[in-house]
């Protein structure tokens, strides 16, 4: 398999550079020779139960690095989650509170104070490939390259964004790919070309680089009808690869009794046959779409190895949020349930032991701090997270809770995910409390009937402390 990956890597298409690639000064020379490269691959709406479709990623990143088995996102929704990655802050601090306005989307982000800006100031060449924040590439920002990025290949929000028919903003120019036919370029393959080309070009320079690849997959395509055979659409070579698979049928799927859930969940009907069949098709589609992302990861590893940069590269694989596929009669995210907030997080590179399975409670708010510490770079805003690297300075020995927050939505809530419990307080007045050790599928809401009053009181007090926290000392 390694030989095949290397062979594919040799066929990489070119990827031109943009501005910001001037020769580094002599004052930063020592730093350049020591600082690691950083590559982050982030999927979109990937449930943890789909990692079986990514054997290359599990082997090349997971087995050769550290697997964080208790990794969560604080705001399980695309745009706020990505803003947390860029800023190292919870949403109540960075201000991106939804996918779209008035308090969400790309326009709500302050791009001058983000990870690529900080890394650029430290001498890094920076590259972005894929889906940025919702609303990017629309209106006045249609050709915009956000601050801090040397090389930019961003998918605009509302233009043609089908798997075989899409635009890509390439360093300020709009380039169109495909015409909907399956002989057209496949989106993930094009993103793979751009990412591998960036690594090739950046590795030839005497300076470290940062690459963020953010795929659309396995997010479903809202432009396709519910009865579509595949949604999301996979690459032609992967179509049929997982035929016959059914979405996992655990007890939380189509939960029989939701009388203890928040009121909007209590109103939801049971899943009928058509809904179950659609969820099965969606599950197969997600697995098939992840196969091309798995190859993308393998291609980047091969390119780094060929350039002699693999051992000095920090490689992170994760998702912006998880995905509910019928659990508690729900589909999507923006909920305090583990299927929505729990994500894959694999880290390979300097400071992360091979084959390690880490059970610390970690969150996406920690990623920026991890990258900055590895790079020796500084943020110009106060970060709410801290480095994931073993032995790194932290406010405490371990985080006791991840803050959960969803704003601007009918089901708005704040809550906590601890090692043992999930606790949520909704704006509607509903409360949820689950013992994740005894009830991992979150079927029995202990907040109903005031069971475990001492636990509930303790978690409510901790939530009150974290709800408006700022900085690692307070938020840790």
C-alpha positions as CSV (number, residue, x, y, z in Angstrom):
1,X,0.0,0.0,0.0
2,X,2.8,2.4,0.8
3,X,4.3,1.9,-2.7
4,X,0.9,2.7,-4.2
5,X,0.5,5.8,-2.2
6,X,4.0,7.0,-3.2
7,X,3.3,6.4,-6.8
8,X,0.1,8.4,-6.6
9,X,2.0,11.2,-4.9
10,X,4.3,11.5,-7.8
11,X,1.4,12.4,-10.1
12,X,0.5,15.5,-8.1
13,X,-0.7,18.5,-10.2
14,X,0.9,21.9,-9.7
15,X,-0.2,24.4,-7.1
16,X,1.0,27.9,-7.6
17,X,1.9,30.2,-4.7
18,X,0.4,33.5,-3.8
19,X,1.8,36.5,-1.9
20,X,3.6,36.4,1.4
21,X,6.4,34.1,0.2
22,X,9.3,36.4,0.5
23,X,12.6,35.0,1.7
24,X,12.8,35.0,5.5
25,X,15.2,37.3,7.3
26,X,18.5,36.1,8.9
27,X,17.1,36.8,12.3
28,X,14.6,34.0,11.9
29,X,17.0,31.5,10.4
30,X,17.5,29.4,13.6
31,X,13.8,29.2,14.1
32,X,13.2,28.0,10.6
33,X,15.5,25.0,11.0
34,X,13.8,23.9,14.2
35,X,10.1,24.7,13.9
36,X,7.9,21.9,12.7
37,X,5.5,22.1,9.7
38,X,1.8,21.7,10.6
39,X,-0.8,20.0,8.5
40,X,-4.5,19.8,9.6
41,X,-7.1,17.8,7.7
42,X,-10.6,18.6,8.9
43,X,-13.7,16.8,7.6
44,X,-17.2,18.1,7.8
45,X,-20.0,16.4,9.8
46,X,-18.0,13.2,10.4
47,X,-19.5,10.9,13.0
48,X,-17.0,8.9,15.0
49,X,-18.6,5.6,13.8
50,X,-17.4,6.2,10.2
51,X,-13.7,6.0,10.9
52,X,-13.7,2.4,9.8
53,X,-13.9,3.8,6.2
54,X,-10.5,5.4,6.6
55,X,-7.8,2.7,7.0
56,X,-4.9,4.8,5.7
57,X,-5.7,7.6,8.2
58,X,-6.0,5.2,11.1
59,X,-2.7,3.6,10.2
60,X,-0.6,6.6,9.1
61,X,-1.8,9.1,11.7
62,X,-3.5,7.0,14.5
63,X,-1.0,4.1,14.8
64,X,2.0,6.4,14.1
65,X,0.7,9.1,16.5
66,X,-1.7,9.7,19.4
67,X,-5.4,8.9,19.3
68,X,-7.5,11.2,21.6
69,X,-10.4,9.0,22.6
70,X,-12.3,11.7,24.4
71,X,-12.2,14.6,22.0
72,X,-15.2,16.9,21.8
73,X,-16.2,20.1,20.0
74,X,-17.7,22.8,22.2
75,X,-20.2,24.1,19.6
76,X,-21.3,21.3,17.3
77,X,-22.0,23.3,14.2
78,X,-19.8,24.0,11.2
79,X,-19.1,27.8,11.3
80,X,-18.7,28.3,15.1
81,X,-16.6,25.2,15.4
82,X,-14.2,26.3,12.6
83,X,-14.0,29.7,14.2
84,X,-13.0,28.0,17.5
85,X,-10.2,26.2,15.6
86,X,-9.0,29.5,14.1
87,X,-9.1,31.5,17.3
88,X,-8.5,29.0,20.1
89,X,-11.6,30.5,21.8
90,X,-15.1,29.4,22.8
91,X,-17.9,30.9,20.7
92,X,-19.0,33.3,23.5
93,X,-15.5,34.9,23.1
94,X,-14.9,34.8,19.4
95,X,-18.5,35.9,18.5
96,X,-19.3,33.5,15.7
97,X,-22.6,32.2,17.1
98,X,-24.3,30.5,14.1
99,X,-23.7,29.5,10.4
100,X,-25.2,32.8,9.2
101,X,-26.0,36.3,10.4
102,X,-26.7,38.5,12.1
103,X,-24.3,36.9,14.6
104,X,-22.8,34.1,12.6
105,X,-21.0,33.2,9.4
106,X,-17.8,34.5,7.9
107,X,-18.7,38.1,8.4
108,X,-18.8,37.6,12.2
109,X,-15.2,36.4,12.4
110,X,-12.4,38.9,13.1
111,X,-9.9,37.5,10.7
112,X,-7.0,39.8,11.7
113,X,-6.6,37.8,15.0
114,X,-6.5,34.2,13.9
115,X,-4.1,31.2,13.6
116,X,-2.7,31.9,10.1
117,X,-1.9,35.5,11.0
118,X,0.0,34.4,14.1
119,X,1.9,31.8,12.2
120,X,2.7,34.1,9.3
121,X,4.2,36.6,11.8
122,X,6.4,33.7,13.1
123,X,7.8,33.1,9.6
124,X,5.4,30.4,8.4
125,X,4.1,30.0,4.8
126,X,0.4,29.3,5.2
127,X,-2.0,27.5,2.9
128,X,-5.7,26.9,3.0
129,X,-7.6,24.4,0.8
130,X,-11.4,23.7,0.9
131,X,-14.4,24.8,2.9
132,X,-13.8,27.9,5.1
133,X,-16.6,29.5,7.1
134,X,-20.2,29.6,5.9
135,X,-20.8,32.7,3.9
136,X,-17.3,33.0,2.6
137,X,-17.1,33.8,-1.1
138,X,-20.5,35.6,-1.1
139,X,-21.3,39.3,-1.8
140,X,-18.4,41.6,-1.2
141,X,-16.2,38.8,-0.1
142,X,-16.5,36.8,-3.4
143,X,-12.8,37.0,-4.3
144,X,-11.4,37.7,-0.9
145,X,-8.3,36.0,0.5
146,X,-8.6,36.4,4.3
147,X,-5.6,37.8,6.2
148,X,-2.6,35.6,7.0
149,X,-2.9,33.1,4.1
150,X,0.0,32.9,1.6
151,X,-1.8,30.4,-0.6
152,X,-5.6,30.2,-0.8
153,X,-8.0,27.7,-2.5
154,X,-11.4,28.3,-0.9
155,X,-14.8,27.0,-1.8
156,X,-17.4,29.8,-2.0
157,X,-20.6,29.3,0.0
158,X,-23.6,29.6,-2.3
159,X,-22.2,29.1,-5.8
160,X,-22.4,25.7,-7.6
161,X,-20.9,23.4,-5.0
162,X,-21.9,20.0,-6.2
163,X,-19.3,17.2,-6.1
164,X,-18.7,17.4,-9.9
165,X,-19.7,21.0,-10.6
166,X,-18.1,23.7,-8.4
167,X,-16.1,26.9,-8.2
168,X,-12.8,27.4,-6.3
169,X,-11.4,30.8,-5.4
170,X,-7.7,30.4,-6.2
171,X,-5.7,33.2,-4.7
172,X,-8.4,35.7,-5.6
173,X,-9.5,34.3,-8.9
174,X,-12.7,32.2,-9.5
175,X,-12.0,28.9,-11.3
176,X,-14.8,26.6,-12.3
177,X,-14.5,22.8,-12.3
178,X,-16.9,20.3,-14.0
179,X,-20.4,20.3,-15.4
180,X,-22.2,17.8,-13.2
181,X,-21.2,14.7,-15.2
182,X,-19.2,12.0,-13.4
183,X,-16.4,12.3,-16.0
184,X,-15.8,15.8,-14.5
185,X,-13.2,16.4,-11.8
186,X,-14.3,15.2,-8.4
187,X,-14.1,17.9,-5.7
188,X,-12.1,16.0,-3.1
189,X,-9.6,15.0,-5.8
190,X,-9.1,18.6,-6.8
191,X,-8.6,19.7,-3.2
192,X,-6.1,16.8,-2.9
193,X,-4.2,18.2,-5.9
194,X,-4.1,21.7,-4.4
195,X,-3.0,20.4,-1.0
196,X,-0.3,18.1,-2.3
197,X,1.0,20.8,-4.6
198,X,1.2,23.3,-1.7
199,X,3.3,20.8,0.3
200,X,5.6,20.2,-2.7
201,X,6.2,23.9,-3.2
202,X,6.4,24.9,0.4
203,X,8.8,22.1,1.3
204,X,11.3,23.5,-1.3
205,X,11.6,26.7,0.8
206,X,13.8,27.2,3.9
207,X,10.9,28.0,6.1
208,X,8.2,26.0,7.9
209,X,4.7,25.8,6.6
210,X,1.1,25.5,7.8
211,X,-1.6,23.8,5.7
212,X,-5.3,23.5,6.6
213,X,-7.3,21.2,4.4
214,X,-11.0,21.4,5.1
215,X,-13.1,19.0,3.0
216,X,-16.8,19.1,2.3
217,X,-17.2,15.4,2.8
218,X,-18.9,13.7,4.4
219,X,-21.4,16.6,4.7
220,X,-24.6,15.9,2.8
221,X,-25.5,18.1,-0.3
222,X,-28.6,20.1,0.5
223,X,-29.2,20.6,-3.2
224,X,-30.0,16.9,-3.7
225,X,-33.4,15.4,-3.1
226,X,-34.1,13.1,-0.1
227,X,-34.6,10.2,-2.5
228,X,-31.2,10.6,-4.1
229,X,-29.3,7.3,-4.2
230,X,-26.1,8.9,-3.0
231,X,-25.9,11.9,-0.7
232,X,-23.1,13.0,-0.4
233,X,-21.9,11.9,-3.8
234,X,-18.7,9.8,-3.7
235,X,-16.0,9.6,-6.3
236,X,-16.9,7.2,-9.1
237,X,-14.2,4.7,-8.1
238,X,-15.7,4.5,-4.6
239,X,-19.4,4.1,-5.6
240,X,-20.6,0.7,-4.4
241,X,-17.6,0.1,-2.1
242,X,-19.9,-0.1,1.0
243,X,-23.0,-1.4,-0.6
244,X,-25.2,-3.4,1.8
245,X,-24.0,-1.6,4.9
246,X,-26.7,-0.3,7.2
247,X,-26.5,2.6,9.6
248,X,-25.8,1.4,13.2
249,X,-29.0,0.4,14.9
250,X,-28.3,1.1,18.6
251,X,-31.0,1.8,21.2
252,X,-30.7,5.6,20.8
253,X,-31.7,5.4,17.1
254,X,-35.4,6.0,16.8
255,X,-35.5,6.1,20.6
256,X,-38.8,4.5,21.7
257,X,-39.5,6.8,24.6
258,X,-38.5,10.5,24.4
259,X,-40.8,11.7,27.1
260,X,-37.8,12.8,29.2
261,X,-36.2,14.8,26.4
262,X,-36.5,18.6,25.6
263,X,-39.9,19.6,24.3
264,X,-38.9,19.9,20.7
265,X,-37.6,16.3,20.7
266,X,-40.8,15.1,22.4
267,X,-42.8,16.3,19.4
268,X,-40.8,14.3,16.9
269,X,-42.4,11.2,15.4
270,X,-40.8,7.8,15.2
271,X,-38.7,7.1,12.1
272,X,-40.8,5.4,9.4
273,X,-39.5,2.9,6.8
274,X,-38.6,5.6,4.3
275,X,-36.6,7.6,6.9
276,X,-34.7,4.5,7.9
277,X,-33.9,3.7,4.3
278,X,-32.8,7.2,3.7
279,X,-30.5,7.1,6.7
280,X,-29.0,3.8,5.5
281,X,-28.3,5.4,2.1
282,X,-26.8,8.4,3.7
283,X,-24.5,6.2,5.9
284,X,-23.2,4.4,2.8
285,X,-22.7,7.7,1.0
286,X,-20.8,9.1,3.9
287,X,-18.5,6.0,4.0
288,X,-17.9,6.2,0.3
289,X,-17.2,9.9,0.4
290,X,-14.6,9.4,3.2
291,X,-12.7,6.9,1.0
292,X,-11.4,9.8,-1.2
293,X,-10.5,11.8,1.9
294,X,-8.6,8.8,3.2
295,X,-6.6,8.8,0.0
296,X,-6.0,12.6,0.4
297,X,-4.4,11.9,3.8
298,X,-2.2,9.1,2.4
299,X,-1.1,11.4,-0.5
300,X,-0.1,14.1,1.9
301,X,1.9,11.7,4.0
302,X,3.6,10.4,0.9
303,X,4.4,13.9,-0.3
304,X,5.8,14.9,3.1
305,X,8.0,11.7,3.2
306,X,9.3,12.3,-0.3
307,X,10.3,15.8,0.6
308,X,12.0,14.6,3.8
309,X,9.6,16.6,5.9
310,X,7.4,13.9,7.5
311,X,9.3,13.5,10.8
312,X,9.3,17.2,11.4
313,X,5.6,17.7,10.6
314,X,2.8,17.9,13.1
315,X,-0.2,16.2,11.4
316,X,-3.7,16.6,12.8
317,X,-6.8,14.8,11.6
318,X,-10.2,15.7,13.0
319,X,-13.8,16.9,12.1
320,X,-15.6,20.2,12.8
321,X,-18.4,18.3,14.6
322,X,-20.1,14.9,14.7
323,X,-23.4,13.9,13.3
324,X,-26.7,12.5,14.6
325,X,-28.1,9.8,12.3
326,X,-31.5,9.0,13.8
327,X,-30.4,9.0,17.5
328,X,-33.2,10.4,19.7
329,X,-35.2,10.7,16.4
330,X,-32.8,13.5,15.3
331,X,-30.6,14.1,12.3
332,X,-27.8,16.7,12.2
333,X,-25.9,18.3,15.1
334,X,-26.3,21.4,17.4
335,X,-27.2,19.0,20.3
336,X,-25.5,17.9,23.5
337,X,-25.5,14.3,22.5
338,X,-22.2,12.4,22.0
339,X,-22.9,11.6,18.4
340,X,-22.9,15.4,17.7
341,X,-20.1,16.6,20.0
342,X,-17.6,13.7,19.9
343,X,-15.1,13.7,17.0
344,X,-12.1,11.8,15.8
345,X,-8.8,13.5,16.8
346,X,-5.5,11.9,15.7
347,X,-2.2,13.7,16.0
348,X,1.1,12.5,14.6
349,X,4.4,14.4,14.9
350,X,7.0,15.8,17.3
351,X,5.9,15.4,20.9
352,X,3.2,12.9,20.3
353,X,4.0,9.2,21.0
354,X,3.3,6.6,18.3
355,X,0.5,4.2,19.2
356,X,-0.7,6.2,22.2
357,X,-4.4,6.1,23.2
358,X,-5.1,9.3,25.2
359,X,-8.1,9.4,27.5
360,X,-7.8,13.0,28.7
361,X,-10.8,15.2,28.1
362,X,-9.8,17.5,25.2
363,X,-11.6,19.9,22.9
364,X,-11.3,21.7,19.6
365,X,-10.6,24.9,21.7
366,X,-7.2,23.3,22.4
367,X,-6.0,22.9,18.8
368,X,-4.8,26.5,18.2
369,X,-2.8,26.4,21.5
370,X,-1.3,23.1,20.4
371,X,-0.1,24.4,17.1
372,X,1.2,27.7,18.4
373,X,3.2,25.9,21.1
374,X,4.7,23.5,18.5
375,X,5.6,26.5,16.3
376,X,6.9,28.7,19.0
377,X,4.5,31.3,17.9
378,X,2.4,33.7,19.9
379,X,-1.3,34.7,19.8
380,X,-2.4,38.3,20.1
381,X,-5.6,37.4,21.8
382,X,-6.2,35.3,25.0
383,X,-6.8,31.6,24.2
384,X,-9.3,29.5,26.1
385,X,-7.6,26.2,25.4
386,X,-4.1,24.8,26.1
387,X,-1.7,22.5,24.3
388,X,-2.5,18.9,23.9
389,X,1.2,17.9,23.9
390,X,2.0,15.7,27.0
391,X,4.0,17.7,29.5
392,X,2.9,21.1,28.1
393,X,2.1,23.8,30.6
394,X,-1.5,23.8,31.6
395,X,-3.7,25.6,34.2
396,X,-4.3,22.2,35.8
397,X,-3.2,18.6,35.4
398,X,-6.4,17.8,33.5
399,X,-9.5,19.5,32.3
400,X,-12.6,18.5,34.3
401,X,-15.2,19.6,31.7
402,X,-15.7,20.8,28.2
403,X,-18.1,23.7,27.9
404,X,-20.9,23.1,25.4
405,X,-22.8,26.1,23.9
406,X,-25.3,26.5,21.1
407,X,-26.7,30.0,20.4
408,X,-29.1,31.6,18.0
409,X,-31.2,28.5,17.6
410,X,-34.5,27.1,18.8
411,X,-32.7,24.5,20.8
412,X,-30.1,27.0,22.3
413,X,-28.4,25.7,25.4
414,X,-25.2,25.7,27.4
415,X,-23.8,22.7,29.1
416,X,-20.9,20.5,30.1
417,X,-19.3,17.3,29.0
418,X,-17.2,15.7,31.8
419,X,-15.6,12.3,32.0
420,X,-18.7,10.9,33.5
421,X,-21.7,13.3,32.8
422,X,-23.3,15.3,30.2
423,X,-25.4,18.3,31.5
424,X,-27.3,20.9,29.6
425,X,-29.5,23.9,30.4
426,X,-31.8,25.1,27.6
427,X,-33.1,28.6,27.1
428,X,-36.5,26.9,26.9
429,X,-36.1,25.9,30.6
430,X,-35.5,22.2,29.8
431,X,-32.6,20.4,31.5
432,X,-30.7,17.2,30.6
433,X,-28.4,15.1,32.7
434,X,-26.9,11.8,31.6
435,X,-24.6,9.4,33.4
436,X,-22.3,8.5,30.5
437,X,-20.7,5.6,32.4
438,X,-24.0,3.8,33.0
439,X,-26.0,5.3,30.1
440,X,-23.7,6.0,27.1
441,X,-26.6,6.3,24.7
442,X,-28.2,9.1,26.7
443,X,-31.6,7.4,27.1
444,X,-32.4,8.2,30.7
445,X,-32.5,11.9,31.5
446,X,-31.7,12.2,35.2
447,X,-32.7,15.8,35.3
448,X,-36.3,14.8,35.1
449,X,-37.7,14.1,38.6
450,X,-34.6,15.7,40.2
451,X,-32.6,12.5,40.5
452,X,-29.0,12.9,41.5
453,X,-29.6,16.4,43.0
454,X,-26.1,16.8,44.3
455,X,-24.6,15.9,40.9
456,X,-26.9,18.3,39.2
457,X,-26.1,21.1,41.7
458,X,-22.4,20.6,41.3
459,X,-22.5,20.6,37.5
460,X,-24.8,23.7,37.5
461,X,-22.3,25.5,39.6
462,X,-19.4,24.5,37.3
463,X,-21.4,25.5,34.2
464,X,-22.0,28.9,35.8
465,X,-18.3,29.3,36.2
466,X,-17.5,28.4,32.6
467,X,-20.4,30.0,30.8
468,X,-18.6,33.4,30.4
469,X,-15.0,32.2,31.0
470,X,-12.1,33.9,29.3
471,X,-8.6,32.5,29.0
472,X,-7.1,29.1,29.8
473,X,-6.9,29.8,33.5
474,X,-10.7,30.4,33.7
475,X,-11.8,28.0,31.0
476,X,-9.6,25.1,32.1
